[in-house]
């Protein structure tokens, strides 16, 4: 497992990548010893930082619920995370491509 300082460094990098709309190099490639617990620790730091900048939690999500997506990512269990208010859209919403970094659509379960 990575140390707390590394968790903070990665959370900062992800925060800035979101602002700059730039992808980051695969974290498990850069940190081969990274484990799932690291991911959730980083996510917590990152989510807290989002709240500090004014975003508001709107709910929670579960991803990688299909065996096909798990196989594609090399992960053998669903993952979970937070949904912020600016990630909730009404049916029929038109998304602006330029606001995203390599956008893809994936169905995930969400709880608001």
N, C-alpha and C positions, 0 to 999 in steps of 0.2 A: 504494500500500500504506500502511496505517496505521502509526503509530509504536508502539514497545513500550509506552509509557505508556498509550496508548489501548487496546492489547490487554489490559493488566492491568486497566484500568478496566472494560472489558466483561466480562472473566472474573469480576471481583468482583461485577458486577451479576447475571450469570447464577448465580453461587453463591448470592447472597442471594435471588434469585427462586425458586430451588429450595427454600430453607428456608421462604420465605413462601408458597409455592405460588401465585405471581403471575406471569402472563405478562409478557414484555417486549415493547416496541414493536419492530417489524421492524427489525433492525439495518441492513440495506442501505438502508432508507428514511432512517434517521438518519445513516448514513455512506455516502453515495452512491459514494464512491471505493473502497469495500471490495471486495477480491478474494478468491478462494478461499484464497490463501496466508494471508490475515489470519485466516480461519476456523480453519485448522489451528493457527496460532500461538496463538490464543485458546483453542482446545480443549486444547492442551498445558498452558497455564498453569492452566486450569480443572481439568484432570485431576490435575495435581500437587497442587492445593489439596485435591481430594477425598481423595487419598492421605494428605495431612497431617492430615485430620480423621478418619482411621481406615478409610476405605473401601479395599477391596483389589481390584486388577485381577483379573478372572476370564477375560477373553478380549478378542476384537476383533470388530467388526461392519462390514458393508458395507451401506450403504443406497442408495436411489435406483437400484436395479439394473434396474428396468423402465423402458422408454421412456415409458410413461404417467405415471409419477411424475416422471420427469425433465421432461417437458413441462409438468406441473402446477406445478412449482417454478421453471421457467426455467433449470434446470441441465442440462448436456448430458453429464454423466459421473457414475458412482457416487461416493458419498462414504464415508469410513471413520471409525471411532472406536473408543473403548474401551468394554468392558462391565465393570461393577463387580459384585462378589459379591452385592450386594443387588438386582441386576437379573436374576438367574438364578432361574427358577421351574420347578417340576416340572409335568408335564402334569396338568391338572385343577385347577390353582391358581385360587382365587377372588380377584379383585382388588377392593380397596375403592376405590370411585369417589372418595371424599373425599380420598384421599391423592395425587391427581393434579390437574394443571391442564389442563382441556379435553382429557381423554384420548381418544386415537384409537389404533386398531390398524393397524399396517403390518408386513407380513412383511419381515424383513431376514435376510440370511445372517449367522450368528454362528460364531465359531471359539473354542472353549474349550481 
